Amino acid sequence: MALLQISEPGEAAAPHQHHLAAGIDLGTTNSLVASVRSGVAETLQDPDGEHILPSVVQYHGDGESPTVGLSARNAAVGDPLNTLASIKRIMGKSVDELKGIGGQYPYSFIETGSSVPRIETAAGLVSPIEVSAEILRNLGERAVETLGGDLEGVVITVPAYFDDAQRQATKDAAKLAGLNVLRLLNEPTAAAVAYGLDSQPEGIHAIYDFGGGTFDISILRLTRGVFEVLSTGGDAMLGGDDMDHQLVEWMRGQIGGEDEVSPSLLKYLLTEARLAKEALTEAEAVELQLQYGDYPGWQGSLTREQFNRLVDPIVQRSMRIVRRALRDAGVERDDVAEIVLVGGSTRVPLVRESIETFFARPPLQGIDPERVVSLGAAIQADILVGNNSDGDLLLLDVTPLSLGLEIMGGMTEVVIPRNTTIPVARAQEFTTFKDGQTAMSIQVVQGEREMVADNRSLARFELRGIPPMVAGAARIRVTFQVDADGLLSVAAQEENSGVQAEIEVRPSYGLSDGEVEGMLKDSYRFAEADRDARMLREQQVEAERTVVAMEAALQHDGDELLSAEERTQLEQLISCLRATAAKDDARAIEQLIEKTNRDSEFYAARRMDRSVHDALSGKSVDEIGEGE
Amino acid sequence: MAITMTPAAAERVKSFLKNRGRGVGLRLGVKTSGCSGMAYLLEFVDQIEEEDQVFESDGIKVIVDPKSMVYLDGTELDYGKEGLNEGFKFNNPNVKNSCGCGESFNV
């Protein structure tokens, strides 16, 4: 006997045609799967009744399939090299990028021919995508068993700052796990959906996501049922774990004794710290009894007030990031209608109090902050497979960094500014630099800096077959398009001839939010230097263009139109301009370009007369009249 | 005869309706199609139609249209678990045979 669920009026599916869908929160530490059944979004549990699946995969030798979840996490201490955790942090990263952060992981990274890093395990080499696929497969199977049928598709949540490479890697992992991705959804947007904020007419909402190891803040705006991410901010190295460490420091101060602590004692203290932290969400004080092996013990109490003083710096760090995100979004704190809490660390009372003080209103409560993201994803998945025609909400996300291309002189021309809502398509026209130029190299870059060298190169392609024309006559339209999943494609077309070329950017590199943050900070810090560098390069490019044009003209008709003396004078100007352009005084170059233009005006006038004369010579007055 | 609900089913329907925030009851119905003739239908009801028959079971309105009534009379709606899966079951005395999965049936 099949088990049935209640449908919305008029939307009961035909037998064997149920639209089953699930939402997956693929987290750094923990993952969850949820689904809408009989109109209610619920997280799905495994046969042991556990909702949360630790994002840990243990690989085994001799063909045994990998273990995922709690038992893998418990095996981590005994089998560190084959037990892979926190893989989300290296999703979409290249081998080069891992050199910086790979040291934090105990695994043995192997460089292979490809740019995707591999990790050596008992089951052979595995990529981060394959590891994530194991987690997704586990959750997918749980959903199939619980819902009693194959999934039509899933919505997987990703951090709002995830770039193209990280989003693509997540999609690839889902594909590998045999799941059809309906949509990647930003985590903060999912949380807002879970609270039904989308059913309000409009408003600005702040999503405060404080997890175990990371902090993220997102400012969303809802207008006429459309969600738009105004800004995001965060710190990949700030979380509840920091509170635990702070507490451990304090405990060690109480115990006294040696400066060095063995790893096993540290582990014991961390566990005690976490338990104390959790107890203090309800209690005003906890009694601590610390005793481990032969180490000196300690007994005493810890009040919530003491605890608050210890972790206050951590909470204040998050609030500073909140302020910056508000500034980025261009909104005042009074504009924020609702604050949504995500992540286990938001259970700490001080976090809630700080938020309430800052925004002068209490944050939304009621949904488990650890499950809220997966519930929102489930609701969105349910809508996308067509189970709920009421919920036609459209979710918009933003580009974390500006996207643009390189123009002459190594400068960046931004086509899609940072924080632009996606999906988006923007086109801009460019032209050729030299006479008879038949090809153009298009370098796609990401970042906020003025010079390409300071930004991140995503791809490069060439537009060939441009018909020979004078410099500046070609009209090359370059279109940047970012789809709903945040993937970029760039197309270039010469409008006169129709020749075109395009590229889909599936970059093998990724950026962490820390790096995105770093690039942003650099763009502020170097703003002045960048402006100067850009002005200099602009003048240098202009000087180069003038030199090229003058030389071409001289070669063409210099002998006919100029006396020897005039010609020498102009040639001197050109070489002077060339020499000045090689130096770094933008003002001097600009003045010299002006002088060159002024001093060569007579030559330009003669050339003009000459071409008019050429055009008119040999024609009757009638013919000229007809031509007009 | 009538249509009834087990206490387990009634409790679930109550909580689903509360969660949904609107709706006057639960519609039981059958529609043609499926691999074995007829298929069950289970929907929230926002509006009761004139021809509908309404039963009360544990304080919940169970709504059935007259065409479906002939196939469903005497049915008891139950709620149960099978492994990880859980959902509603139709205990329908009119059924002669059903397809393997039980989602569609013949009378």
Interface residues (C-beta under 8 A of the other chain):
Chain A: M1 A2 L3 L4 Q5 I6 S7 E8 P9 G10 E11 A12 A14 P15 H16 R37 S38 G39 V40 L44 Q45 D46 P47 R142 E145 T146 L147 G148
Chain B: R12 V13 F16 N19 R20 L26 R27 G29 K31 S33 G34 C35 A39 Y40 L41 L42 E43 F44 V45 D46 Q47 G80 E82 G83 L84 N85 E86 G87 F88 K89 F90 S98 C99 C101 G102 E103 S104
